[in-house]
Amino acid sequence: MTDMRRTLLWVVFVMSLVLLWDAWNKHTGAPTLFGSSGQRPAASAATPPASAAGTAVPTGAVPSATAATPAGGAAQPVPATAAASLGGELITLGTDLVKATVDTRGGELVHLELLHYRDQVDHSRNVVLFDRSRDRLYLARTGLATVDGVAYPNHETPMAVVPGPRELASGSDTLQLTLESPVINGVQLRKTYTFKRGDYRIGVQQEIVNRGDKPLSPQLYLQLVRDGNPPAGESSFYFTFTGPALYTEAKKFEKLDFKDIDKGKAAHDGSADDGWIAMVQHYFVSAWLIGAGAREYVTSKLGDNLYAIAMMVKLGTLAPQATLTQQATLYAGPQEEKKLEAMAPGLELVKDYGHFTILAKPLFWLLDHLHSLLRNWGWSIVALVVLLKAAFYWLNASAYRSMAKMKAINPKVMEMRERLKDKPQQMQQEMMRIYREEKVNPLGGCLPILVQIPFFIALYWVLLSSVEMRNAPWIGWIHDLSQKDPYYILPLLMTGSSLFQTWLNPTPPDPVQAKMMWIMPLVFSVMFFVFPAGLVLYWLTNNVLSIAQQWFINKRLGVLHGTPGKR
């Protein structure tokens, strides 16, 4: 039994060191042992060519609907000299939630500020989701694919703007921007963006007009383009997914790694009659949503550190002089789980819970209900941990009683080990006799705690992934539960509580094992100094409640100072 406990402890300790080493490799850009669900490309990755105005212009050819070059596929970069001349007029629109910029070149959405969220690095700025600058390239674009070598209006076509308001007026619920392309090979494209008050969903209507005298079969592409860099301020000690994702009813939710796209190994559904595409990062997401109908999915690499995911929509036959209208929704905003769930099947899965979604979702549901009562996310975290500890009270009590009994017989075991240190086989037999007579199970303190680990890991991911923690204060100096404690008070309390809990536990008979019991809390405390305050608060609350329960049981059994009491 002692050997088994020692082996279990060594496994936990070594795995902790491996995870720390893996996190450090992610931080330095070195290859990781387990890979990651996102990619952290080198900072020296080339920036897209700059326009005359000083903003970067995305490269990438128009998607083709031919078999050889599917939507968003074999794209050729636009030459730098030509790209600079392609930039159009920038139209800025404002609502109560966002500030958006649309380029008249192709009607691309090239900038989107979220007015209710502050940047993690520079708190004087708003969060910028879409952007076309030297630091970030992230765009939403649409257009008509090239069919059999014939080009139609696309995301590089200069478009005329229909006059209209640029700010959401007081008393108005919608703001629209309409752009019209010239007629290209008999086809005209009219694109209308509709922004709504209090809503991060943007309606994008595409009207395709056949100005020619022959029927056509146009195909529309909806595309998200992004560089492969993680969001600014992302910590190396907790790495969340950044990259494309898609959902179909057949294959469900699929995350697509940038490095797999690099290698041409991003396997996913090629076509379906349902589903959506998205570009995911910590706390925020953009997604193209449409109704039922045939569509194809394609991921591609458009250039150095530049990636795209596209949805090609088959529109059917368009008669001469006829108009066909396609409605789409572009969601660009926070990963608010309840709202995403109501928008489209599976959309809430962009909120990354890792492998513990089945436990994390009900835990978030409970946390959200606690917040509706307490109106403070910090106290809601404390309340949720209290409820979890209450639910596992008797399981914990069993573990702590076992540990208390181990602590009580520890002097007897230590004396026996010293007496029989030259007779290991007899020592082992004598130890098993003591355990049997005292009715102590050496693993009794471990197994009940192991049962609870999945629940607490799931809660860890809930707190790490929930955008509700951003800019959410708790008390005093904690103004943002998603940021580290500015004065490191919570991590210091966390470290102290972990060491105190170690003192309460029985001292292992093996001296090496005993030293490890004290070293492990110090090793783990390194991570807590850079963890978000909400996560540290959760662990600290759990520790304090565990200490209280363990102290009560130890005192009841009379083993706080190593003196056995009644059992």
WODA-V811755 format. One record per residue. N is the residue number from 0. RES is the residue in three letters. SS is DSSP state (helix for helix, strand for strand, loop for the rest). PHI is phi in whole degrees, 0 to 359 (999 if undefined). BURIAL is b if it has 9 or more other C-alpha atoms within 8 Angstrom, else e. Layout:
[[N & RES & SS & PHI & BURIAL] [N & RES & SS & PHI & BURIAL]]
This chain:
[[0 & MET & loop & 999 & e] [1 & THR & helix & 297 & e] [2 & ASP & helix & 298 & e] [3 & MET & helix & 293 & e] [4 & ARG & helix & 297 & b] [5 & ARG & helix & 297 & b] [6 & THR & helix & 297 & e] [7 & LEU & helix & 299 & e] [8 & LEU & helix & 296 & b] [9 & TRP & helix & 297 & e] [10 & VAL & helix & 299 & e] [11 & VAL & helix & 299 & e] [12 & PHE & helix & 294 & b] [13 & VAL & helix & 295 & e] [14 & MET & helix & 298 & e] [15 & SER & helix & 297 & b] [16 & LEU & helix & 295 & e] [17 & VAL & helix & 297 & e] [18 & LEU & helix & 295 & e] [19 & LEU & helix & 296 & b] [20 & TRP & helix & 296 & e] [21 & ASP & helix & 295 & b] [22 & ALA & helix & 296 & b] [23 & TRP & helix & 294 & b] [24 & ASN & helix & 298 & b] [25 & LYS & helix & 298 & b] [26 & HIS & helix & 294 & b] [27 & THR & helix & 270 & e] [28 & GLY & loop & 88 & b] [29 & ALA & loop & 284 & e] [30 & PRO & loop & 299 & e] [31 & THR & loop & 263 & b] [32 & LEU & loop & 286 & e] [33 & PHE & loop & 252 & e] [34 & GLY & loop & 74 & e] [35 & SER & loop & 209 & e] [36 & SER & loop & 275 & b] [37 & GLY & loop & 221 & b] [38 & GLN & loop & 226 & b] [39 & ARG & loop & 242 & b] [40 & PRO & loop & 295 & b] [41 & ALA & loop & 298 & e] [42 & ALA & loop & 293 & e] [43 & SER & loop & 275 & e] [44 & ALA & loop & 305 & e] [45 & ALA & loop & 294 & e] [46 & THR & loop & 275 & e] [47 & PRO & loop & 297 & b] [48 & PRO & loop & 299 & b] [49 & ALA & strand & 267 & b] [50 & SER & loop & 275 & b] [51 & ALA & loop & 298 & e] [52 & ALA & loop & 279 & e] [53 & GLY & loop & 94 & e] [54 & THR & loop & 260 & b] [55 & ALA & strand & 285 & b] [56 & VAL & loop & 251 & b] [57 & PRO & loop & 293 & b] [58 & THR & loop & 259 & b] [59 & GLY & loop & 139 & b] [60 & ALA & loop & 278 & e] [61 & VAL & loop & 288 & b] [62 & PRO & loop & 301 & b] [63 & SER & strand & 243 & b] [64 & ALA & loop & 267 & b] [65 & THR & loop & 284 & b] [66 & ALA & loop & 298 & e] [67 & ALA & loop & 288 & e] [68 & THR & loop & 226 & b] [69 & PRO & loop & 292 & b] [70 & ALA & loop & 308 & b] [71 & GLY & loop & 71 & b] [72 & GLY & loop & 281 & b] [73 & ALA & loop & 304 & e] [74 & ALA & loop & 274 & b] [75 & GLN & loop & 255 & e] [76 & PRO & loop & 298 & b] [77 & VAL & loop & 284 & b] [78 & PRO & loop & 305 & e] [79 & ALA & helix & 301 & e] [80 & THR & helix & 293 & e] [81 & ALA & helix & 286 & e] [82 & ALA & helix & 300 & b] [83 & ALA & helix & 297 & b] [84 & SER & helix & 272 & e] [85 & LEU & helix & 274 & b] [86 & GLY & loop & 299 & b] [87 & GLY & loop & 253 & e] [88 & GLU & loop & 282 & e] [89 & LEU & strand & 264 & e] [90 & ILE & strand & 255 & e] [91 & THR & strand & 256 & b] [92 & LEU & strand & 235 & b] [93 & GLY & strand & 230 & b] [94 & THR & loop & 233 & b] [95 & ASP & loop & 287 & e] [96 & LEU & loop & 248 & b] [97 & VAL & strand & 224 & b] [98 & LYS & strand & 237 & b] [99 & ALA & strand & 243 & b] [100 & THR & strand & 234 & b] [101 & VAL & strand & 244 & b] [102 & ASP & strand & 270 & b] [103 & THR & loop & 292 & b] [104 & ARG & strand & 285 & b] [105 & GLY & loop & 80 & b] [106 & GLY & loop & 68 & b] [107 & GLU & strand & 289 & b] [108 & LEU & strand & 271 & b] [109 & VAL & strand & 252 & b] [110 & HIS & strand & 204 & b] [111 & LEU & strand & 212 & b] [112 & GLU & strand & 262 & b] [113 & LEU & strand & 260 & b] [114 & LEU & strand & 289 & b] [115 & HIS & strand & 260 & e] [116 & TYR & strand & 231 & b] [117 & ARG & strand & 263 & b] [118 & ASP & loop & 297 & b] [119 & GLN & loop & 290 & b] [120 & VAL & loop & 271 & e] [121 & ASP & loop & 243 & e] [122 & HIS & loop & 289 & e] [123 & SER & loop & 278 & e] [124 & ARG & loop & 250 & e] [125 & ASN & strand & 279 & b] [126 & VAL & strand & 296 & b] [127 & VAL & strand & 249 & b] [128 & LEU & loop & 270 & b] [129 & PHE & loop & 284 & b] [130 & ASP & strand & 199 & b] [131 & ARG & strand & 223 & b] [132 & SER & loop & 219 & e] [133 & ARG & loop & 287 & b] [134 & ASP & loop & 266 & e] [135 & ARG & loop & 207 & e] [136 & LEU & strand & 231 & b] [137 & TYR & strand & 207 & b] [138 & LEU & strand & 226 & b] [139 & ALA & strand & 242 & b] [140 & ARG & strand & 220 & b] [141 & THR & strand & 218 & b] [142 & GLY & strand & 172 & b] [143 & LEU & strand & 259 & b] [144 & ALA & loop & 287 & b] [145 & THR & strand & 286 & b] [146 & VAL & strand & 244 & b] [147 & ASP & loop & 52 & e] [148 & GLY & loop & 82 & e] [149 & VAL & strand & 261 & e] [150 & ALA & loop & 270 & b] [151 & TYR & loop & 232 & b] [152 & PRO & loop & 304 & b] [153 & ASN & loop & 217 & b] [154 & HIS & loop & 285 & b] [155 & GLU & loop & 247 & b] [156 & THR & loop & 277 & b] [157 & PRO & strand & 299 & b] [158 & MET & strand & 234 & b] [159 & ALA & strand & 268 & e] [160 & VAL & strand & 261 & b] [161 & VAL & loop & 282 & e] [162 & PRO & loop & 303 & e] [163 & GLY & loop & 175 & e] [164 & PRO & loop & 292 & e] [165 & ARG & loop & 244 & b] [166 & GLU & strand & 235 & e] [167 & LEU & loop & 291 & b] [168 & ALA & loop & 286 & e] [169 & SER & loop & 299 & e] [170 & GLY & loop & 88 & e] [171 & SER & loop & 258 & e] [172 & ASP & loop & 256 & e] [173 & THR & strand & 225 & b] [174 & LEU & strand & 224 & b] [175 & GLN & strand & 240 & b] [176 & LEU & strand & 227 & b] [177 & THR & strand & 243 & b] [178 & LEU & strand & 234 & b] [179 & GLU & strand & 234 & b] [180 & SER & strand & 271 & b] [181 & PRO & loop & 289 & b] [182 & VAL & loop & 283 & b] [183 & ILE & strand & 237 & b] [184 & ASN & loop & 51 & e] [185 & GLY & loop & 85 & e] [186 & VAL & strand & 235 & b] [187 & GLN & strand & 242 & b] [188 & LEU & strand & 242 & b] [189 & ARG & strand & 243 & b] [190 & LYS & strand & 242 & b] [191 & THR & strand & 235 & b] [192 & TYR & strand & 267 & b] [193 & THR & strand & 235 & b] [194 & PHE & strand & 260 & b] [195 & LYS & strand & 242 & b] [196 & ARG & loop & 298 & b] [197 & GLY & loop & 68 & e] [198 & ASP & loop & 219 & e] [199 & TYR & loop & 273 & b] [200 & ARG & strand & 279 & b] [201 & ILE & strand & 245 & b] [202 & GLY & strand & 284 & b] [203 & VAL & strand & 234 & b] [204 & GLN & strand & 258 & b] [205 & GLN & strand & 247 & b] [206 & GLU & strand & 252 & b] [207 & ILE & strand & 254 & b] [208 & VAL & strand & 247 & b] [209 & ASN & strand & 272 & b] [210 & ARG & loop & 273 & b] [211 & GLY & loop & 269 & b] [212 & ASP & loop & 247 & e] [213 & LYS & loop & 232 & e] [214 & PRO & loop & 293 & b] [215 & LEU & strand & 231 & b] [216 & SER & loop & 235 & b] [217 & PRO & loop & 288 & b] [218 & GLN & strand & 231 & b] [219 & LEU & strand & 260 & b] [220 & TYR & strand & 247 & b] [221 & LEU & strand & 243 & b] [222 & GLN & strand & 224 & b] [223 & LEU & strand & 240 & b] [224 & VAL & strand & 240 & b] [225 & ARG & strand & 208 & b] [226 & ASP & strand & 286 & b] [227 & GLY & loop & 269 & b] [228 & ASN & loop & 279 & e] [229 & PRO & loop & 289 & b] [230 & PRO & loop & 299 & e] [231 & ALA & loop & 298 & e] [232 & GLY & loop & 87 & e] [233 & GLU & loop & 291 & e] [234 & SER & loop & 283 & e] [235 & SER & loop & 279 & b] [236 & PHE & loop & 270 & b] [237 & TYR & loop & 217 & e] [238 & PHE & loop & 251 & b] [239 & THR & loop & 257 & b] [240 & PHE & loop & 289 & b] [241 & THR & loop & 231 & b] [242 & GLY & strand & 153 & b] [243 & PRO & strand & 287 & b] [244 & ALA & strand & 210 & b] [245 & LEU & strand & 213 & b] [246 & TYR & strand & 221 & b] [247 & THR & strand & 226 & b] [248 & GLU & loop & 297 & e] [249 & ALA & loop & 286 & e] [250 & LYS & loop & 259 & e] [251 & LYS & strand & 62 & e] [252 & PHE & strand & 277 & b] [253 & GLU & strand & 229 & b] [254 & LYS & strand & 265 & b] [255 & LEU & strand & 240 & b] [256 & ASP & loop & 284 & b] [257 & PHE & helix & 305 & b] [258 & LYS & helix & 290 & e] [259 & ASP & helix & 289 & b] [260 & ILE & helix & 296 & b] [261 & ASP & helix & 306 & e] [262 & LYS & loop & 269 & e] [263 & GLY & loop & 71 & e] [264 & LYS & loop & 246 & e] [265 & ALA & loop & 279 & b] [266 & ALA & loop & 284 & e] [267 & HIS & loop & 195 & e] [268 & ASP & loop & 302 & e] [269 & GLY & loop & 273 & e] [270 & SER & strand & 210 & e] [271 & ALA & strand & 194 & b] [272 & ASP & loop & 253 & e] [273 & ASP & loop & 206 & b] [274 & GLY & loop & 110 & b] [275 & TRP & strand & 210 & b] [276 & ILE & strand & 238 & b] [277 & ALA & strand & 209 & b] [278 & MET & strand & 235 & b] [279 & VAL & strand & 250 & b] [280 & GLN & strand & 212 & b] [281 & HIS & loop & 302 & b] [282 & TYR & loop & 78 & b] [283 & PHE & strand & 229 & b] [284 & VAL & strand & 205 & b] [285 & SER & strand & 238 & b] [286 & ALA & strand & 209 & b] [287 & TRP & strand & 265 & b] [288 & LEU & strand & 234 & b] [289 & ILE & loop & 223 & b] [290 & GLY & loop & 285 & e] [291 & ALA & loop & 294 & e] [292 & GLY & loop & 148 & e] [293 & ALA & loop & 294 & b] [294 & ARG & strand & 206 & b] [295 & GLU & strand & 239 & b] [296 & TYR & strand & 245 & b] [297 & VAL & strand & 218 & b] [298 & THR & strand & 249 & b] [299 & SER & strand & 204 & b] [300 & LYS & strand & 256 & b] [301 & LEU & strand & 269 & b] [302 & GLY & strand & 179 & b] [303 & ASP & loop & 295 & e] [304 & ASN & loop & 61 & b] [305 & LEU & strand & 223 & b] [306 & TYR & strand & 229 & b] [307 & ALA & strand & 216 & b] [308 & ILE & strand & 233 & b] [309 & ALA & strand & 229 & b] [310 & MET & strand & 239 & b] [311 & MET & strand & 267 & b] [312 & VAL & strand & 251 & b] [313 & LYS & strand & 276 & b] [314 & LEU & loop & 259 & e] [315 & GLY & loop & 84 & e] [316 & THR & loop & 270 & e] [317 & LEU & strand & 246 & b] [318 & ALA & loop & 290 & b] [319 & PRO & loop & 304 & b] [320 & GLN & loop & 67 & b] [321 & ALA & loop & 267 & b] [322 & THR & strand & 237 & b] [323 & LEU & strand & 240 & e] [324 & THR & strand & 244 & e] [325 & GLN & strand & 240 & e] [326 & GLN & strand & 261 & b] [327 & ALA & strand & 222 & b] [328 & THR & strand & 238 & b] [329 & LEU & strand & 251 & b] [330 & TYR & strand & 268 & b] [331 & ALA & strand & 217 & b] [332 & GLY & strand & 179 & b] [333 & PRO & strand & 287 & e] [334 & GLN & loop & 274 & b] [335 & GLU & loop & 274 & b] [336 & GLU & helix & 305 & e] [337 & LYS & helix & 295 & e] [338 & LYS & helix & 290 & e] [339 & LEU & helix & 295 & b] [340 & GLU & helix & 298 & b] [341 & ALA & helix & 280 & e] [342 & MET & helix & 279 & e] [343 & ALA & loop & 201 & e] [344 & PRO & loop & 303 & e] [345 & GLY & loop & 79 & b] [346 & LEU & helix & 294 & b] [347 & GLU & helix & 294 & b] [348 & LEU & helix & 288 & e] [349 & VAL & helix & 294 & b] [350 & LYS & loop & 284 & b] [351 & ASP & loop & 278 & b] [352 & TYR & loop & 259 & b] [353 & GLY & loop & 65 & e] [354 & HIS & loop & 266 & e] [355 & PHE & loop & 244 & b] [356 & THR & helix & 302 & b] [357 & ILE & helix & 298 & e] [358 & LEU & helix & 266 & b] [359 & ALA & helix & 292 & b] [360 & LYS & helix & 299 & b] [361 & PRO & helix & 294 & e] [362 & LEU & helix & 293 & b] [363 & PHE & helix & 293 & b] [364 & TRP & helix & 303 & e] [365 & LEU & helix & 292 & b] [366 & LEU & helix & 299 & b] [367 & ASP & helix & 295 & e] [368 & HIS & helix & 291 & e] [369 & LEU & helix & 295 & b] [370 & HIS & helix & 294 & b] [371 & SER & helix & 296 & e] [372 & LEU & helix & 269 & e] [373 & LEU & helix & 267 & b] [374 & ARG & loop & 60 & e] [375 & ASN & loop & 209 & b] [376 & TRP & helix & 293 & b] [377 & GLY & helix & 297 & b] [378 & TRP & helix & 292 & b] [379 & SER & helix & 294 & b] [380 & ILE & helix & 297 & b] [381 & VAL & helix & 301 & b] [382 & ALA & helix & 296 & b] [383 & LEU & helix & 294 & b] [384 & VAL & helix & 295 & b] [385 & VAL & helix & 300 & b] [386 & LEU & helix & 295 & e] [387 & LEU & helix & 295 & e] [388 & LYS & helix & 295 & b] [389 & ALA & helix & 294 & e] [390 & ALA & helix & 296 & e] [391 & PHE & loop & 257 & b] [392 & TYR & helix & 303 & e] [393 & TRP & helix & 290 & e] [394 & LEU & helix & 294 & b] [395 & ASN & helix & 294 & b] [396 & ALA & helix & 301 & b] [397 & SER & helix & 298 & b] [398 & ALA & helix & 294 & b] [399 & TYR & helix & 290 & b] [400 & ARG & helix & 296 & b] [401 & SER & helix & 297 & b] [402 & MET & helix & 292 & b] [403 & ALA & helix & 296 & b] [404 & LYS & helix & 296 & b] [405 & MET & helix & 298 & b] [406 & LYS & helix & 294 & b] [407 & ALA & helix & 294 & b] [408 & ILE & helix & 270 & b] [409 & ASN & helix & 301 & b] [410 & PRO & helix & 302 & e] [411 & LYS & helix & 296 & e] [412 & VAL & helix & 294 & b] [413 & MET & helix & 295 & b] [414 & GLU & helix & 297 & e] [415 & MET & helix & 295 & b] [416 & ARG & helix & 296 & b] [417 & GLU & helix & 292 & e] [418 & ARG & helix & 289 & e] [419 & LEU & loop & 246 & b] [420 & LYS & loop & 296 & e] [421 & ASP & loop & 265 & e] [422 & LYS & loop & 231 & e] [423 & PRO & helix & 301 & e] [424 & GLN & helix & 292 & e] [425 & GLN & helix & 294 & e] [426 & MET & helix & 299 & b] [427 & GLN & helix & 295 & e] [428 & GLN & helix & 295 & e] [429 & GLU & helix & 294 & b] [430 & MET & helix & 295 & b] [431 & MET & helix & 295 & e] [432 & ARG & helix & 294 & e] [433 & ILE & helix & 298 & b] [434 & TYR & helix & 300 & b] [435 & ARG & helix & 292 & e] [436 & GLU & helix & 292 & e] [437 & GLU & helix & 274 & e] [438 & LYS & loop & 57 & e] [439 & VAL & loop & 243 & b] [440 & ASN & loop & 257 & e] [441 & PRO & loop & 302 & b] [442 & LEU & loop & 265 & e] [443 & GLY & helix & 297 & b] [444 & GLY & helix & 275 & b] [445 & CYS & helix & 266 & e] [446 & LEU & helix & 298 & b] [447 & PRO & helix & 299 & b] [448 & ILE & helix & 289 & b] [449 & LEU & helix & 298 & e] [450 & VAL & helix & 299 & e] [451 & GLN & helix & 275 & b] [452 & ILE & helix & 305 & e] [453 & PRO & helix & 303 & b] [454 & PHE & helix & 293 & b] [455 & PHE & helix & 283 & e] [456 & ILE & helix & 292 & b] [457 & ALA & helix & 299 & b] [458 & LEU & helix & 294 & b] [459 & TYR & helix & 304 & b] [460 & TRP & helix & 290 & b] [461 & VAL & helix & 299 & b] [462 & LEU & helix & 289 & b] [463 & LEU & helix & 288 & b] [464 & SER & helix & 264 & b] [465 & SER & loop & 279 & b] [466 & VAL & helix & 296 & b] [467 & GLU & helix & 299 & e] [468 & MET & helix & 284 & b] [469 & ARG & loop & 294 & b] [470 & ASN & loop & 62 & b] [471 & ALA & loop & 270 & b] [472 & PRO & loop & 278 & b] [473 & TRP & loop & 244 & b] [474 & ILE & loop & 222 & e] [475 & GLY & loop & 49 & e] [476 & TRP & loop & 280 & e] [477 & ILE & loop & 269 & b] [478 & HIS & loop & 260 & b] [479 & ASP & loop & 209 & b] [480 & LEU & loop & 291 & b] [481 & SER & loop & 269 & b] [482 & GLN & loop & 251 & b] [483 & LYS & loop & 293 & b] [484 & ASP & loop & 299 & b] [485 & PRO & loop & 296 & e] [486 & TYR & loop & 250 & e] [487 & TYR & loop & 60 & b] [488 & ILE & helix & 290 & e] [489 & LEU & helix & 298 & b] [490 & PRO & helix & 299 & b] [491 & LEU & helix & 293 & e] [492 & LEU & helix & 296 & b] [493 & MET & helix & 298 & b] [494 & THR & helix & 297 & b] [495 & GLY & helix & 298 & e] [496 & SER & helix & 293 & b] [497 & SER & helix & 293 & b] [498 & LEU & helix & 292 & b] [499 & PHE & helix & 295 & b] [500 & GLN & helix & 295 & b] [501 & THR & helix & 297 & b] [502 & TRP & helix & 295 & e] [503 & LEU & helix & 290 & b] [504 & ASN & loop & 285 & b] [505 & PRO & loop & 295 & b] [506 & THR & loop & 284 & e] [507 & PRO & loop & 299 & e] [508 & PRO & loop & 297 & b] [509 & ASP & loop & 285 & e] [510 & PRO & helix & 300 & e] [511 & VAL & helix & 295 & e] [512 & GLN & helix & 296 & b] [513 & ALA & helix & 296 & b] [514 & LYS & helix & 295 & e] [515 & MET & helix & 298 & e] [516 & MET & helix & 300 & b] [517 & TRP & helix & 271 & b] [518 & ILE & helix & 285 & e] [519 & MET & helix & 302 & b] [520 & PRO & helix & 300 & b] [521 & LEU & helix & 290 & b] [522 & VAL & helix & 295 & e] [523 & PHE & helix & 294 & b] [524 & SER & helix & 296 & b] [525 & VAL & helix & 302 & e] [526 & MET & helix & 293 & b] [527 & PHE & helix & 293 & b] [528 & PHE & loop & 287 & b] [529 & VAL & loop & 245 & b] [530 & PHE & loop & 288 & b] [531 & PRO & loop & 302 & b] [532 & ALA & helix & 301 & b] [533 & GLY & helix & 298 & b] [534 & LEU & helix & 291 & b] [535 & VAL & helix & 293 & b] [536 & LEU & helix & 300 & b] [537 & TYR & helix & 298 & b] [538 & TRP & helix & 293 & b] [539 & LEU & helix & 297 & b] [540 & THR & helix & 299 & b] [541 & ASN & helix & 299 & b] [542 & ASN & helix & 297 & b] [543 & VAL & helix & 298 & b] [544 & LEU & helix & 293 & b] [545 & SER & helix & 295 & e] [546 & ILE & helix & 297 & b] [547 & ALA & helix & 300 & e] [548 & GLN & helix & 292 & b] [549 & GLN & helix & 292 & b] [550 & TRP & helix & 298 & b] [551 & PHE & helix & 300 & e] [552 & ILE & helix & 291 & b] [553 & ASN & helix & 298 & b] [554 & LYS & helix & 294 & b] [555 & ARG & helix & 296 & b] [556 & LEU & loop & 269 & b] [557 & GLY & loop & 70 & b] [558 & VAL & loop & 241 & b] [559 & LEU & loop & 296 & b] [560 & HIS & loop & 241 & e] [561 & GLY & loop & 83 & b] [562 & THR & loop & 258 & e] [563 & PRO & loop & 298 & b] [564 & GLY & loop & 239 & e] [565 & LYS & loop & 286 & e] [566 & ARG & loop & 239 & e]]
